[in-house]
Amino acid sequence: MGTRSQWLIDKSEAIGDGGMVTSMHPLAAEAGASILEKGGNAIDAAIATAFAVGVVEPHNSGVGGIAFLAYCPGDDPDTTYCLDGTSVLPANIKADEFDVLPGDGVAGMYRWPATEDDANNTGWRSPAVPGMPALMGDAHKRFGKLPWSDLLQPAIRLARDGFEIDFIGSLAITMAHESLSRFPSSREIYLTKSGGPLLPAAMNPGDLVVQTELAWTLEQLADQGPDALYRGEVGKRLVAQMEKHGGLITEDDLVKHRTLEHAPTTISYGDFTVTAQIENSGNATVLQALKILEGLNLSDHGFQTPTATHLTVEAIRRAFRDRLRYLGDAEQMTVPYQGVISADYAAARRADIDPARATPNAGPGDPWPFDPQDRPNDEVRDSAAPGGRTTHLNVVDGDGNMVSLTSTLGSGFGSCVVVPETGILLNNATTWFDPRPGAVTSVGPGKRILSAASPMLIRRNGKPFAAIGAPGGRRIVSAMTQVALNLMEYGAGMQESISAPRLHAEGPTTEISERFGEDVLNHLESIGHNVARRAETVNSGFFARPSGIRIDPDTGKRHGGVFQYTAATAIAVDRK
C-alpha cells in the first residue's frame, strides 16, 4: 500500500515587542489584549482574560471553578509568586456521602467506582466552594494596576450581549448533553428550545449564547469584589439554591474560603531554571521528569529521534509512577516533594533506565532517603485518569511581568449545574476523590483538591524566558514536560514546541501521536514498548492542549504559541 494524504494542522506564531496574551478562546484573548492596550499590566490582563474565558468557554472554567496562578514581576525577575485557588470539600460532606453501585462500573474523569445517580460527578452535591474569584481578587489587590471593575467589563459584555458559539463549544455541549439536560437552569442556556445542543455557524450564523444572570453576578463582583460571592448577595442566592436542592455548600463554607500562597519551587536545567508551585498540582511530577531527563543528553540524539523519544517515555513513566504512589494532599498526609525533585534522586531514577530496552512495568522508586521528612505510614495510591476539562492562559506585558494561569471546573461543564438567579456553573470537586470511604483519597470534610494543573515560569540565565501551561487532566504533566524540554533542550520556538507531536506514559502503555512517524513508532515497538498510536483531532485530549509565551533573549520580542487543533489564540500588543 502506498502513501496516503495526511491532515496537517498548525498555527503561526504571534510575535510582538510589547505585551502578549494567549487564551483557549479568541474572544477571551481579545479581552486580555484590550486591557494591555489600556495600560494594564500582566495581572490585570490575566484577570480580564480569565473572567472572559469563563463566559465564552463555560465547559472548561469560570466563576464557579478553581484556579492556579504563577507570577513573576519584571522588575524583580528572581521572585515568583504562586497563588492557589483550590478549595476544600464542604464541612458537612460525609465519608459515605455517595452510594457506590455494586459491580465493576466506573464513571467520571478519574474512573472511580460508579455511584448512584452519578452524584459525585454531576449535580448539587458534587461542588466545593469556587476559588477562582477569590484568587483573582487577591492577585489584583497585591499586583494589579487598573481598577478592578474595569477588568470585568469585557466578561460582563460577553455574558449580557451574548456570543456566537463555535464548533468546539457546540461539541462540548453535545458530549455533556445528557447531564446538562437534567437541570432546567442549564438547559435554558446551553440547549435549544427543542432540547438539542446549540449549533455553530454552517450555512447560517451560529446560535447565540446569552447569560443574563451570569452578567448580573459579574456586575456584583465588579462592584463589590469577590466578597459579593463569599459574603454578599451572590453567595446568599447560591446557598439558598443549595438548601433547596440538597447541596452541601453553606454560608460558613463560603466565608471560610481562603486563597493559599505557596513558596515557589525551582529546579535547574542547564542554563535554565523552572519555577512553579508543587503543592496540590502536577508540577512536582513535571519537575521530577525534567531532572531525570536533564542528565540524558537528549540533544545528542536529535529532536524526537527514536532513541530520544524512548528515553523521554522512560523518564516520564518513572515520574508518574512516583506521583501515583507518593503524592497527595499535604494537609492530609506527608508528601516527599523535596525528595522526588532532588537531583540525587533523579540520578537514581535515571540509572534505572535502559537506553536500549523499554520497561513498561517500571515501578515507583523510593524518594524518602532524599527527603528531609521522616518516612510516614500513610503512602497513597492513585488511579489512572483521562484528560479533564480545564483552560489555560499566559500573559507577558511590556515591562516583562509574566503570568501563567490555569483554571478548571473539573470535568466538562463541572457539575453541569447552573445556579438559578446567579448564572454560575459550578465545579464538580468531588470528582477528584474516591467515593469509597477509608482511603487518603476518599471524600471527606475539609479535604483539598489535588489537581494536575501545571502553570510554570522559565528563566534563562536568570532572565524571564517563558510562561507555559495547559489544560488536559493528568496529561498536562507529560505535555508540560515535553514543551519545556523542547524549549530548553532542543532550542525550539514557542509554536514549534507546542505543535510538535507528544506522548503520554503514566502506566505500562505508551500512548503516542502517530505524527511521530513510522521510524519512531516501529523502534519503540521493537524494544518492548506497549505502543498505543493516537490520532489527534479537534476533540482529542490524548496529549493536553498547551500554550505559552517565549521572550527572545536577544531581541526581547514575545513569541506566542497555542494548541493548533482548537480556536486557541495568541495576540500581540505592540509597544507604545
N, C-alpha and C positions, 0 to 999 in steps of 0.2 A: 504494500500500500504506500502511495506517495505522500507528499506533504499535503497539509490542509491549511486553510486560512485560519488566522488567529484574531481574536477580538482583543486589540491592544488599546488600552485606555490610559491616558496620562494627563497631567496638568502642567501648565507653565508655572515657573517660579515668579512670585511677586517680588519686586526689587524697588527699594526706595532709600533715600538718605535721611528721612525723618523718623516718623513713627510707623508702626505696623500692627495690624490685628489679624488673627486667624480665628475662625469660628466654623462650626459644623453647618451653619446656615448663612447664606449671603446677607439676608436682612439683619441678622444679628451682628455680622461683621461690619456692616454699614453703620449700625448704631454705635459701635465702639469707635469706628473711624471718625464719625461726626463729633464725638467727644474730644478726640485728639485735635481735630481741626479747630475746636473752640478753646483750645488751650489747656485741656485737661491732661492729667498725667496718666501713666500706665494703670494705676489702681483705679482711677475714675473710669477709664475706658473698659477695663475688665469688668467692673460692676455693671456698667451700662450693657455690655455685651451679654453678661450672664443673665440679667433680668430679661433682656430681649430674646435670647435663645430659648428661655423657658416658655415664652409665649409662642414662638414660631416652630419650635421643635419639642412640643409638650410630651412626647413619648419618652424623651431622654432625661429631662431635667426641669427645674422650675422652682417656684416659691416653696412648694411642698417637699423639696428634696434636701440633700446634704451636699457639702462641697469641701474641697481642699484647695488651699492657695499657698504658693511659694512666691516670695517677693524679694528681689534684690534691688536696693536703691543705687542709682547710677553714680551718686557722689560718695558711696561707701561700698565699693564692689566686694569687699571682704565679708560683708554682712548679708545674711539671708534670714528672712522671717517666714516661719511655717505655721499657718493657721489651719486648724482642724475643725471643720463644721459638721462633724458627725454628731450623732445623738445616741442616747441610751434608750432602751426599751421602757415603756411606761411602768410606773411604780406598782400598778395593780395587776400586771400581767402574771399569770400563774405558770409554774413549771409544766403543768399539764394542760395548758390553755387550749391546745389543738388536739382533736381526736384523730389519732393516726389510724388509717384504714388497714385492715388485715391484708396480707399478701405482699407481693414484691413491687407494687406500683410506686413510681416516683413522680415528682412534679416540681415545677419551679426552676429557677435559674441554676440552683445548686443541686438539683436532683435528690433532694431529701425525700424520705418516705411520704407518700401522698396522704393528705388529711381530708377529713370531712368538709365538703363544700369548698375545698382548696383554700381554706380560711387563712392559712399562714402566708399565702401568696397574693390573695385577692380579697378585697372587702375591708370593712370598717375596723377589724381587729388587727390588721397587719401593719398599720403605720406606727412610726415613732414621731416625736416632735420634729418638725422641719428645722434643720440647722442652717440652711443656706442664707436666709435673710439676716440672721444674727452675725454670721461670718462677714457678709458684705458690709453691714453696719460697722462692725469693729474695724475692718480694714480701712473703711473710709475715715473713721474717726481718727485713726492713727496716721494714715498715709495719704488721704485724699486731698484734692486741691479745689475742685469746683464744688458748688453747693450740692448737697445730697439729692435734693429734689430734682435738680437738672438731669441727674444720671438716670432717673427712672422714666423720664418723659418719652424716649423712644419706645420703651416697652408698653407704656400706657397707650400710646397712639396705635401701636400694632394690635393690642388687645381690643381697644374700643372700636377702631375703624375696620379691623379685620385684615387678613392677608390671604392671598390665593394659595391653596395647598399645592405642594409639589408632589412628585411621584413617590418620593421617599416617605413623606408624611402619610400619603394615602395607603401605601403598602404597610406601614406600621399600624395604621388603624385596622386594616384588613386582618393582620396577624393577631390583633388583640380584640377582634370583633365580638367574639363570644363573651369575654369578660366585660368589655365596655357596655354591652347590651344589657347587663344585669342591673345597671344603675341609671335611673331616669336622668339625673343631672349630667351624667357622662354621655348618654345617648343624645341629649339635646345639643351638645356641642360638636361631637365627633361623627355622628351618623346623620344620614339624610332622613327626611320625613318618612320614607318608605322602609327605613331600617338598615340600609346599606352603608358602606363606608363613603366618606367624602371622596370625590374624584379629582384628579389633577387635570390640567389642560390637555386636550387632544384636538378634536375638531372645534371644540368650544372652550371658553375660558375655564380654569379650574374653579372648584367650589370655594366659597369664601368662608374662612374660619373667623367668627366673631365671638369674643369672650367678654361680654359686658360686665359680668360680675367680677371677673378677674381684673378688669380695668379699675373697678371700684376698689378692690383690695390693694392694687398697686398705687392708687391715689392715696389711700390711707397710709401706706408705707412711705410714700414720698413726703407726706405732710408730717407724720409723727415718728418716722424712723421705724426700725424693727419692733419697737415697743407696741406698735399697732397690732402685731401678731401675738407677742408674748405677754402683754399686759392690757391690751386695748380691745376695741370692738371686734376686730377681725378674729382675735382669739376667742372671744366670748361666743361668737357665732359658730366657730369651729367646735368648741366644747359642747355647745347645745346640740349640734348635729351628732356628735359622738354619743351623747347620752340618749338621743332619740333612736339611734341605730345600733346600739350595743357596742360602740367603740370603747377604747381604753384610755385615750389621752384625756387628761384632766387639766384644769387651770393650774394646779400645783406643778404638773409636769412642765407646762409652758413657762411658768415663772422661774423654775429652777434651771432651765436650759442655759448653758454657757458654751461659748466658743473656747476651744483649747488652743494653747500655743505650745509648740514643741521646739526644743533646741534642735537646730539643723544638724544633720549628719553628713559628713563629707568624706569621700574617698578620692584617692589619686588614681589617674590612669595616664601614664606617660606625662606629657606636658599639660594635661587637663585635670580639672577637679570636677566632680559631680556632687551636687548638694541637694538634699531632699529631706523630707520628713519620713522617718522609717516606721513610726508607730501607726497602727490602725490602717495601714496602706500596703501597696505592693512594692514599695521602694526598697525595703530591705533585701528582697529577692533579686531585684534588678541590680543593686549594688554588689551583692554577692556574686551574681553571674559575671558581672564586669570584672571583678577582681580575679575570678578564675580565668577569664579569657585574656586578661592583661599579659599573663606570662606565657601565652601560647604562640605569640608572634604570628598572628594570623595574616598580616600583610605580606609576610614572606611567601605565603602560599597563593596569594592573589585574591581579589574580591570575589567572594561567593564561588570559589572553585570547589571541586568535590571534597578535598581534604579540609579546607577552611570551613565548609558547611558541616561536615561531620563533627569537627571539634566544637563548633558553636552549639550543635544539638546536645552534645555530651555535657557541656558546661551548664547550659540552661536546664537540662534534666536534673542534674545534681542539685542545683539551687532550688528547684521546685520540690525535690524530694525532701530537702531540709525544711522548706516552707510548710509542707503538708504535715511534717512530723512535729516541728518545734514552735511555729509561730502562732500567735493568738492574741487575745485581748490582754494587754499587760496589766490592766486593772483587776483581772480575774486570775491571772496565772503568772509565773515567772518565765520571761521570754529571753533567750540568749541573743539579743540583737547585736551586741558588740562582737560576740563570738562568730556569728555567721558572716559578718562583713570584714573580719580581720584578715590581713594579708597572709598570716601564717596558716590560718585555716583554709584560705583559698589555695595555698600551695599544697596542702594535704589533699584537698579535693581534686586539684589539677593532676597530682601524681597518680590518681586512680583512673585517669583517662588513658585508654589505649588508642594511639593515633591511627591504628590500622584495623581496629575492630570495635563494633558497636556493643554497648551494654544496655539493652532495653530495660532490663530489670535492676538497674543500679538502685541501691537503696540509699537511705539517708546516712549522713556521716555523724560525727559526734562533735558539735561545736563547743560543748561545755568546758573542756580544758582551755579554750581560748577566750572564755568569757569571765569577767570579774565576779559574777554572781556564783553562788553555790548551785550545784545541780539539784533541781526540785523533784518532786514525785508526781507532778501533775502535767506531764507532757501530753500534747493534744494531737489527735489525728484528724485531718480534714477530709473533704471529699472532692472528687473531680467535678469541674463545673464548666459549662459552656460560656460563651460571651454574654454579658449583660447589656443593659441599655443605659448609656451614660453619654455625657458630652464633654468636650474639652476645648479650651480657648487659650491663646497666648497673646501677650501684648508686650511690645517694646516701644517706648516713646523716644522723642528726640533727645532727651537727656540721658538715655541709656538705662532708665529704670526698666526692669524685666519682671513680668508676671507669668506664671504658669498656673492654670486653674482648671480643676476637674470637678464636675457636678453630676449628680445622678439621682434618679428616683428609685433605683434598684433594678427591677425588671422593666420591660417595656410598658409604659404608662403606669408604672408603680403599682399601687393598689387597685388601679382602674376606677377609683372613687374620686369624683369631683365634689367637693363640699358645697352644698347648696348655699346660696347667699354670699359666697366668697369666691367661687370660681377656682379654688385651689385644688389642683390634682395632687393627691397625697402619695408619698413614698410607700413601699411595702417592706419596711425594715426587717420584719420577721422572716423574710425570705433568706436572709443571711444566716439564720440559725436553724439548728436541728430541732424539729418539733418533738422529738423523743426526749423525755426528761433524763437527767443523770449524767450528761456529758459536759465538758467545759464549753462546748459549742452549743449547748441547749438553750432554748428560750428561758429567760428569767428577768425579773425586775432589775433595772439599772445596768444591764449588760450593754456594752458599747459595740457598735457595728465595726467589723473588720472588713475593710474594703480592699480591692486590688488597685485602686486609683494610684497613679504614679506620676504626679506632676514633679518636674525636676528642672534644675538650672545647671548649666555647664559653663565653666570658666576655662580659658586657655591662658597659661602664663599669668594667672591672677586677674585677667580682664574678662568682663562679660562676653560670652561666646554664643550661647543658645538657650532658649526656653522651649521645652518639649513636653508632650503628654499625649494621652489617647483615651478614648472610651473603648470598652470591649471586655468587661469582666476580667477574669484572671488572665486572659490572653493579652491584656495590657502589659503584663510583666515581660513576656517574651518579645512583644513588639518594641517596648521601650529599650530593652537590652540591645536589640538589633539596630534600631535607629541611632542610639548613642554610639554603638560600635561602628556603624557606617560613617558617622561624623568624625569620630576620634581616631579610629584605627586606620580607616581607608581614605580619609580626607574627602569624602563625598560631599556634594552640595546638599542643601536642605531638601529640595524636592526630590532629588535623586535618592537621598537616604530614606525617604518615605515611600516613594514609588517602587523601590526595589522589592523583589519577592521576599516573603518571610516564611518562617516555620514556627511550630509550637511543639514543645515536648515536656509535658508535666508528668507523664507516665510512660509505660512501655511503648506506646505508639508515637511515631514521629510524623506529625501532621505537617505537610509541606506544600507550598504552592507549586502547581505544575508549571508555573512560569520559570522555575529554576532550570528547566531543560533536561533532556534525557541523560546527558553525561553525568550530571549531579545525581539525579534520581536513581539511575542504574547503579552508580557507585555505592550509594547509601544502601541499597538493597543487597548488593554483593558482599558487603562487610557486616551484614547482620541487622540492619535497622528494620523495624516493622513499619514500613512506609505507607502512609495514607495520603494519596495525592488529592489535593483540593483545588477545585476550580473556583476562582474568585469572581463574584458578581456584585451588583449594586446592593444586594441584601445580605451577602455572606459575611459572617463575623468571625471567620476562622483565625484571622491574624490581627484583630483590633483595627482601629481607624486613627492612626496617629496624625499629629500636626506639629509644626514647630517654626520658630524664627531663629535664624542664624545671623550673627553680626560678623561681617567680614573683618578679620583682624588687620588687614592692610588698608582698606578703604573706608571702613566704618558703615558701609551700606548694610541695610537689613534685607535678608532674603527669607521669604516666607514660603513654606511648603505645606500642603494639605493632602489628605486622603483622596485618591484620584477617582474612586468609584461612586462618590456621592456629590452633593452640592456644596461641600465644604469649600470655604473661600478665604484667601489671604488678601488683604487690602493695604497698600502702602499709602502713607500720608506724607507728602513732601515737606521738607523743612522750610519754614517761612523766613 
